[in-house]
């Protein structure tokens, strides 16, 4: 067995807390089960505390649990068939059986097509990995036990492929099984295509025109040009995009001031104090009367919003949305339009209005690519050279080596449980960094932002959590040094097949399945952000705005990446150490239940609509990465242990055939619905106008809000009603 100088590994000792078997896996499992039970009990307790309060508790109650652990809708859903709405707040543990009662139709009506795609993807992964688990435990594991190279039956190495002789004929079982996984994955994942409609009538009939010159940025010129060029097509509507970033910020500040003022009025807080220049907790001096301050502040911001809207109307962007009478007309315009005949305009299918991030449209294509290159270079440097999770584990090994007294007393906990927990913690920070970097890149649509987040997060995690530690490396810098170091290729490949290497990944999957999903159920990041915003608030009256700010859509990109990472890790090691498969299956089960609960009861419905298809398609296609890496690792094992023999040659041919199936023949689905399914959707009240423009217009002209409310909570509804009443009084 190789030491830490040649292969990355966690330090092991013979002293264990519970059982001296299977490289500390039983200890890790027991500790994780205990932590998971405590997390679930804590979640049930917090949810039961939130159960006793009504809808206005978000405004009137001091119970922060009401916000985090209870759905804030008046009714979760009212189905068309007249059934009662599903409720998960009738008791302390009623939320658990309620998760199993959420059927596909209820989920689609409540959460939209993106949630249906995502959970369908997880269900297909569950079916696929259940078969992989069965084959690994019932076929591969007994074959591994036939060897005698790695200790006795209670040794973890005895369950791995390293226990077999390199010339053993039983290795063909692993080869055939790895080949059988490929058609199995194709057969199951091809059925992941959803026939649920994923587009709206408005977006299917609308095109987006970009690169419009300043001289032609008006509705009349655009309508006239398309009417002349396409005389047989009827134009229903033309809308321009505007610079609304400043207007949006002012409107958010005005809403916050108005809601704070309304809080003071509704709760009769005439003597409440506010700190205009800082947080009320850290600076309780030089305060002002909250009601008077917020009233004055709202009037000032209302005037600023009106002026900003007037200025915005004079600065249209070079982007227009043209709606035709039929979907066929829109498709004909997209396919037949040739730039350069008169203007150098670009025409493409328009994304759905709720999918557009209207504030980012003012970032031009040239500036966007410059910003993207800069941000991605910085992100690459940070993630690949500074924050590799394996570095933390290596540091832990170095630190424990100098602490002999601690090693004797707590070595099992430090060497088995904490390394995987640290790896999980450090890798959990990576999606956060990627997500924030993609927000700074100013994507035009939410679907594009989620897609970029998923791709970068998945491959970063794959590289740093699976590939580098498997090669016995702690960073990308170590990979570069190894690749140019002469004579270092052989032992580095052997690092892949160390028995304790597989045990490390088994422990990591266990920690992800139990502690990881438990933390996702509690949603500590959102709670920490909420507490931080409360601490820096200028007064207690701003609590409504803070509560509104944390109600967000489900981050599909991040969760797709996490699901794919654990699935890939478990699949790649399924033949090398089959004991990883039941814990990988446990992770997929728990992850599916937790995500279903959070999507249905916690997050707002997603608004990506048809444009989210690219995200779901890519997630399905990323499944093939697991089986390609499995073929590569089997080829490496056969070549390192047995040389270039018949088994290595067959594995090379199998790898080529696998890549051909996945990439050349393209057997994986496109996840596109049927052509006519779009017409089955009811036409929503959508407009290609930024919601802030509609909102500001309704405040200055009519008391009703024209924009649709996508998954708003009671707080949002209350804020809108208060805004409407204020508009009527003014």
Secondary structure as the mmCIF struct_conf table of DSSP 4:
data_model
#
loop_
_struct_conf.conf_type_id
_struct_conf.id
_struct_conf.beg_label_comp_id
_struct_conf.beg_label_asym_id
_struct_conf.beg_label_seq_id
_struct_conf.end_label_comp_id
_struct_conf.end_label_asym_id
_struct_conf.end_label_seq_id
TURN_TY1_P TURN_TY1_P1 UNK A 4 UNK A 6
BEND BEND1 UNK A 7 UNK A 7
BEND BEND2 UNK A 14 UNK A 14
BEND BEND3 UNK A 17 UNK A 18
BEND BEND4 UNK A 21 UNK A 21
HELX_RH_3T_P HELX_RH_3T_P1 UNK A 22 UNK A 24
HELX_RH_AL_P HELX_RH_AL_P1 UNK A 25 UNK A 51
TURN_TY1_P TURN_TY1_P2 UNK A 52 UNK A 52
TURN_TY1_P TURN_TY1_P3 UNK A 55 UNK A 56
HELX_RH_AL_P HELX_RH_AL_P2 UNK A 57 UNK A 60
TURN_TY1_P TURN_TY1_P4 UNK A 64 UNK A 64
HELX_RH_AL_P HELX_RH_AL_P3 UNK A 65 UNK A 68
BEND BEND5 UNK A 69 UNK A 70
BEND BEND6 UNK A 73 UNK A 76
TURN_TY1_P TURN_TY1_P5 UNK A 80 UNK A 81
HELX_LH_PP_P HELX_LH_PP_P1 UNK A 83 UNK A 86
BEND BEND7 UNK A 88 UNK A 88
BEND BEND8 UNK A 90 UNK A 91
TURN_TY1_P TURN_TY1_P6 UNK A 92 UNK A 93
HELX_RH_AL_P HELX_RH_AL_P4 UNK A 94 UNK A 100
TURN_TY1_P TURN_TY1_P7 UNK A 101 UNK A 101
HELX_RH_AL_P HELX_RH_AL_P5 UNK A 104 UNK A 111
HELX_RH_AL_P HELX_RH_AL_P6 UNK A 113 UNK A 135
HELX_RH_PI_P HELX_RH_PI_P1 UNK A 136 UNK A 140
HELX_RH_AL_P HELX_RH_AL_P7 UNK A 141 UNK A 144
TURN_TY1_P TURN_TY1_P8 UNK A 145 UNK A 146
BEND BEND9 UNK A 149 UNK A 150
TURN_TY1_P TURN_TY1_P9 UNK A 153 UNK A 154
BEND BEND10 UNK A 155 UNK A 155
HELX_RH_3T_P HELX_RH_3T_P2 UNK A 156 UNK A 159
STRN STRN1 UNK A 160 UNK A 160
HELX_RH_3T_P HELX_RH_3T_P3 UNK A 161 UNK A 163
BEND BEND11 UNK A 164 UNK A 164
TURN_TY1_P TURN_TY1_P10 UNK A 166 UNK A 167
TURN_TY1_P TURN_TY1_P11 UNK A 169 UNK A 170
HELX_RH_AL_P HELX_RH_AL_P8 UNK A 171 UNK A 189
HELX_RH_3T_P HELX_RH_3T_P4 UNK A 190 UNK A 192
BEND BEND12 UNK A 196 UNK A 196
HELX_RH_AL_P HELX_RH_AL_P9 UNK A 201 UNK A 204
TURN_TY1_P TURN_TY1_P12 UNK A 205 UNK A 205
STRN STRN2 UNK A 206 UNK A 210
HELX_RH_3T_P HELX_RH_3T_P5 UNK A 214 UNK A 216
BEND BEND13 UNK A 218 UNK A 218
HELX_RH_AL_P HELX_RH_AL_P10 UNK A 219 UNK A 229
TURN_TY1_P TURN_TY1_P13 UNK A 230 UNK A 232
BEND BEND14 UNK A 233 UNK A 233
STRN STRN3 UNK A 235 UNK A 242
HELX_RH_AL_P HELX_RH_AL_P11 UNK A 245 UNK A 266
TURN_TY1_P TURN_TY1_P14 UNK A 267 UNK A 268
TURN_TY1_P TURN_TY1_P15 UNK A 270 UNK A 271
STRN STRN4 UNK A 273 UNK A 274
TURN_TY1_P TURN_TY1_P16 UNK A 276 UNK A 277
BEND BEND15 UNK A 278 UNK A 278
TURN_TY1_P TURN_TY1_P17 UNK A 280 UNK A 282
BEND BEND16 UNK A 285 UNK A 286
STRN STRN5 UNK A 288 UNK A 289
HELX_RH_AL_P HELX_RH_AL_P12 UNK A 290 UNK A 312
TURN_TY1_P TURN_TY1_P18 UNK A 313 UNK A 314
STRN STRN6 UNK A 316 UNK A 324
BEND BEND17 UNK A 325 UNK A 326
HELX_RH_AL_P HELX_RH_AL_P13 UNK A 327 UNK A 336
TURN_TY1_P TURN_TY1_P19 UNK A 339 UNK A 340
BEND BEND18 UNK A 341 UNK A 343
STRN STRN7 UNK A 346 UNK A 349
HELX_LH_PP_P HELX_LH_PP_P2 UNK A 350 UNK A 352
HELX_RH_3T_P HELX_RH_3T_P6 UNK A 353 UNK A 355
STRN STRN8 UNK A 356 UNK A 356
HELX_RH_3T_P HELX_RH_3T_P7 UNK A 358 UNK A 362
BEND BEND19 UNK A 363 UNK A 363
HELX_RH_AL_P HELX_RH_AL_P14 UNK A 365 UNK A 385
TURN_TY1_P TURN_TY1_P20 UNK A 386 UNK A 386
HELX_RH_AL_P HELX_RH_AL_P15 UNK A 389 UNK A 401
TURN_TY1_P TURN_TY1_P21 UNK A 402 UNK A 402
HELX_RH_AL_P HELX_RH_AL_P16 UNK A 404 UNK A 412
HELX_RH_PI_P HELX_RH_PI_P2 UNK A 413 UNK A 418
HELX_RH_AL_P HELX_RH_AL_P17 UNK A 419 UNK A 440
TURN_TY1_P TURN_TY1_P22 UNK A 441 UNK A 442
BEND BEND20 UNK A 444 UNK A 444
STRN STRN9 UNK A 445 UNK A 445
HELX_RH_AL_P HELX_RH_AL_P18 UNK A 446 UNK A 461
HELX_RH_PI_P HELX_RH_PI_P3 UNK A 462 UNK A 467
HELX_RH_AL_P HELX_RH_AL_P19 UNK A 468 UNK A 470
TURN_TY1_P TURN_TY1_P23 UNK A 471 UNK A 472
BEND BEND21 UNK A 474 UNK A 475
HELX_RH_AL_P HELX_RH_AL_P20 UNK A 476 UNK A 484
BEND BEND22 UNK A 485 UNK A 485
TURN_TY1_P TURN_TY1_P24 UNK A 486 UNK A 487
HELX_RH_AL_P HELX_RH_AL_P21 UNK A 489 UNK A 494
HELX_RH_3T_P HELX_RH_3T_P8 UNK A 495 UNK A 497
HELX_RH_AL_P HELX_RH_AL_P22 UNK A 499 UNK A 511
HELX_RH_PI_P HELX_RH_PI_P4 UNK A 512 UNK A 516
HELX_RH_AL_P HELX_RH_AL_P23 UNK A 517 UNK A 522
TURN_TY1_P TURN_TY1_P25 UNK A 523 UNK A 523
HELX_RH_AL_P HELX_RH_AL_P24 UNK A 524 UNK A 535
TURN_TY1_P TURN_TY1_P26 UNK A 536 UNK A 536
BEND BEND23 UNK A 538 UNK A 539
HELX_RH_3T_P HELX_RH_3T_P9 UNK A 540 UNK A 542
HELX_RH_AL_P HELX_RH_AL_P25 UNK A 543 UNK A 550
STRN STRN10 UNK A 553 UNK A 553
HELX_RH_AL_P HELX_RH_AL_P26 UNK A 556 UNK A 572
TURN_TY1_P TURN_TY1_P27 UNK A 573 UNK A 576
STRN STRN11 UNK A 577 UNK A 577
TURN_TY1_P TURN_TY1_P28 UNK A 578 UNK A 579
HELX_RH_AL_P HELX_RH_AL_P27 UNK A 580 UNK A 601
TURN_TY1_P TURN_TY1_P29 UNK A 602 UNK A 602
BEND BEND24 UNK A 603 UNK A 603
STRN STRN12 UNK A 604 UNK A 604
HELX_LH_PP_P HELX_LH_PP_P3 UNK A 605 UNK A 606
HELX_RH_3T_P HELX_RH_3T_P10 UNK A 609 UNK A 612
HELX_RH_AL_P HELX_RH_AL_P28 UNK A 613 UNK A 621
TURN_TY1_P TURN_TY1_P30 UNK A 622 UNK A 622
HELX_RH_AL_P HELX_RH_AL_P29 UNK A 623 UNK A 642
BEND BEND25 UNK A 644 UNK A 645
HELX_RH_AL_P HELX_RH_AL_P30 UNK A 646 UNK A 659
HELX_RH_PI_P HELX_RH_PI_P5 UNK A 660 UNK A 664
BEND BEND26 UNK A 665 UNK A 665
BEND BEND27 UNK A 668 UNK A 668
HELX_LH_PP_P HELX_LH_PP_P4 UNK A 672 UNK A 674
TURN_TY1_P TURN_TY1_P31 UNK A 675 UNK A 676
HELX_RH_3T_P HELX_RH_3T_P11 UNK A 677 UNK A 680
BEND BEND28 UNK A 681 UNK A 681
HELX_LH_PP_P HELX_LH_PP_P5 UNK A 682 UNK A 684
BEND BEND29 UNK A 688 UNK A 689
HELX_RH_AL_P HELX_RH_AL_P31 UNK A 691 UNK A 700
TURN_TY1_P TURN_TY1_P32 UNK A 701 UNK A 701
BEND BEND30 UNK A 703 UNK A 704
BEND BEND31 UNK A 707 UNK A 707
BEND BEND32 UNK A 710 UNK A 711
HELX_RH_AL_P HELX_RH_AL_P32 UNK A 714 UNK A 729
#
